[in-house]
Amino acid sequence: MTPTSKIADLERDIQEPRTGPSLTTDSGQKVSNTDTWLKVANDKQGGPALLEDQHGREKIHRFDHERIPERVVHARGAGAHGYFKPFNDAAAKYTFAPVLTDPARTTPVFIRFSTVQGSRGSADTVRDVRGFAVKFYTEEGNWDIVGNDIPVFFIQDAIKFPDFVHAVKPEPHNEVPQGQSAHNNFWDFVGLQPEATHMVMWVMSDRGIPRSFRMMQGFGVNTYTLQNAKGERHFVKFHFVPELGVHSLVWDEALKICGQDPDFHRKDLHEAIDNGVYPKWTMRIQVIPEADEHKFDFDILDATKIWPEELVPLIDVGELVLNRTVDEFFTETEQVAFCTSHIVPGIGFSDDPLLQGRNFSYFDTQITRLGINWEELPINRPVCPVMNNQRDGAMRHRIVKGDINYWPNRKDFNRPVPPQEGGYLEYAQKVEGIKQRARGPKFQEHYSQAQLFYNSLAPHEQTHLMNAIGFELSHCDDPVVYKSYMDVLQNVDMDLAKSIALKVDGKLPEKTHRPNHGRTSHGLSQGDFAPKNPTIASRRIAILIADGFDAAEVKAVKTALTKAKALCFIIGPRRNEIKPAQDIGEKIIADHHFEGQRSTLFDAIYIPSGAEHIKTLSKNGRVVHWVREAFGHLKPIAAVGEAVNFLRDVVRLPNVKLFAPSTGEGEVVSDYGVVTTGQYSAPTEVAAAFSMAKQDHSFVGNFAQNISRHRIWEREQDGLTEMV
Ligand code: HDE
């Protein structure tokens, strides 16, 4: 097996496009005309169409049946290929699964990211949970971690899933709303279902609006088990931590991108891979020995609870990398089918009641979506041999030779494999109890970890969470709904409850139902995942220019940023050549014009010097809006020379210190993520490039440091954004 074994396997079915005569019917007959239906016509007029036209009918039949049922949840998604490689054999203490323990192995993977609520055509940047489903094509069979970007779930028991999904999906009477949870039924349900409180806090936090699939954590959520060579069992949770850090959009931006570029996340995934900035995650595990199962004040099989890392440390296991986009969306991303029940020897289930239900649901749903032989589809078939006595059914296409399709048989075909030779052996778990519909006693506590999460957020994250709940509840027009949610919030935090009450109802709650315990935990705030080495790789930087800009400066800045793997885009008045103030011997052609793209689609803005070009930009309201909007969305902005005056006099950034002639020529002023200077000395700057590793006070270095911070939260905290 190699990292590309799955790609080689898919190549068996990949058809290369061909130029020249190649059009045939599905049965292989060459087609001479595909533009006109066979008719009885004469040289004056067309006549009746004939049923006889096999090619015409086939073309329409095939078209009529192109759609398959979309996923009932997670309908909208994007996928990519890659690999997983263990760092070492650290996990061997807990499991004998080579996929996790053998550093010589590289296992091919396919990942599908998704939103949950919306249908296939909904927008990418809605507030929602994101799916993070990983298929490992191991030598021992396919192993699927069907995870999310949030470590807990709304419900504890699978039997509640249809209720939950009905409540969050568009309402039955009018099929509203699309791609959002801001409606009566969702808040009605979660208000009456206190076990959802912890998860609601996560979705209403910045986690609900990620900047990129590549900047999200992934979690297996459910509790699985690992078995080691000694036959010992541990409970386990799976985590994936992104190399680029965990980052989100801001809400206003997310809303606008829904209209400006609904495919923002799927394009972002392709763009990064195409530019060689391969998305990477570290897989980490948390393990609890079987004997310690009951030592915690929460039930470790309850999917509405995390295992705080102070109690159960994280162990680094390996690296997950995506390095190839799909060739065809439907056959790969749409037909890929995950099952929580797909595990390999060394990995097992637990009695987590959500997981037990999921194990039934996924297999069942694939039969509806794809038919009983769905595991034979190219994207789903394992790279290891598959041989059994399961046969026939619609769309079966593997042809199995021979006269035997049962066990036992006289020829010893398809013999079960003993565990010592790699056959799967269920762990011999002792079980006792009374058959009843019940949940364990610790499943009854719902607020402690909701408080833990809220307390662990940075102040700006708490503000965003308050705003998000305020936004959603104000979309609920039934007072019973938003009033009942106030009750839930009084169990989490009084300040939170009061801030929401002021927004949605005006009636302040008088007393808390449950004092906030005040505890915090590491790893819940997004700020806890700052990359080890600051980076601007794959960050989208807009360079705003008009005729008369300083081309030498733009070239130097762009070269330096591109060297650090940022993606620079020239935005000008037209998608054509923009004339510089002085000729540098090469043409600069705008990638987009000002109306063609919006500031929301970029991480930072740079405006170069040039008297003429600034005159033009100053007269263009769209450009002024670009810069104000980027400032309001907390993005770094860099400007040189005349562009600094533009920021001061035309854009009028509030209370930000900018370069002034009195500052001293060549000095760089950096305030609230706005980096300005009088003149940019290109040659030395580019020759030395800039350093991401240490504080670099050069113009580009300073700009890059700010970009690597993702957003400038202080602007918001100090009230600067309220003025733009
Ligand atoms: Fe899913 N879920 N789910 N879910 N889920 C589906 O399977 C289900 C849950 C998740 O990219 C469906 O193939 C039940 C938790 C992802 O193809 C369906 C329960 C988590 C995806 C289904 C849950 C998830 C799905 C719909 C409660 C995070 C998309 C289409 C017991 C750990 C996979 C499909 C992809 C998809 C059932 C809860 C993640 C109907 C019954 C918890 C990422 O089978």
Residues whose N, C-alpha, C, O or C-beta is under 5 A from the ligand:
A	BS01	HDE	R71 V72 V73 H74 R112 S114 G131 F132 A133 V146 G147 N148 F153 A158 F161 F219 G220 V221 N222 V336 F338 L354 G357 R358 S361 Y362 T365
